[in-house]
Amino acid sequence: MSKIQPLSQEFISKLRFNDDGLIPAIAQDWLDGAVLMMAWMNHESLDLTISTGEVHYWSRSRSELWHKGSSSGHTQVLKGIRCDCDADVLLLSIQQTGNIACHTGKRSCFYISDMNRESNSKTLNKTPADAFSELFEVIQHRKLNPEEGSYTNKLLEAGDNKILKKIGEEAAEFVMACMENDKGSIANEAADLIFHLQVSLANHEVRWEEVLKVIAERRGAPRRS
């Protein structure tokens, strides 16, 4: 189990625990930024989290330490920790085992929305994340649940020949937009290129998460000569 560096005493001393010795902690996916859950920590659970590399909380209902996932197996591996500007809230960057953080079996506890009530049946259970992760989930949904007239399904049904041809076309259009220095077109062509790349990933059963992991692993890597 990898561990992050111990927190400095300067950082810990700035944290503002409440009168019960607790501080709220928000768990966020380390790759796509999805907000997964919120719980409470005290000094002991914070120390255990840092020393073990797996997130521990304080259960207010049971008045005891809570090793997240100890019974379900859905543990949270700590990747980083920050506090807000008032130092009274913690933000935990975590890798969620099993991709389930909520006790209901969902990825995130934050899946209920009162926005766009008419479309709630379609949006319920969706976990807000970065736009690319959300886009990939739509593509995956189309693959598993084809819709008549769907452009995505037409690409997937045609397979590599069609998909790779479109990637080549979109790449060429992106290059041309850059050559013309048309910023609006550059942004649009880049979006089109990424969409078709994701369709190809889905076609080959490679998740977008795997791409994000590669990018994350390259952070701080030696510069290319």
Buried (B, 14 or more C-beta within 10 A) or exposed (E): EEEBEEBEEEEBEEBEBEEEEBBBBBBBBBBBEBBBBBBBBBBEBBBBBBEBBBBBBBEEEEEEBBBBBEEEEBBBBBBEBEBEEEBBBBBBBBBBBEBBBBEEEBBBBBBEEEEEEEEEEEEEEBBBBBEBBBBBBBBBEBBEEEEEEEEBBEBBEEEEEBBEEBBEEBBEBBEEBBEEEEEEBBEBBBBBBBBBBBBBBBBEEEBBEEBBBEEEEEEEEEEEE
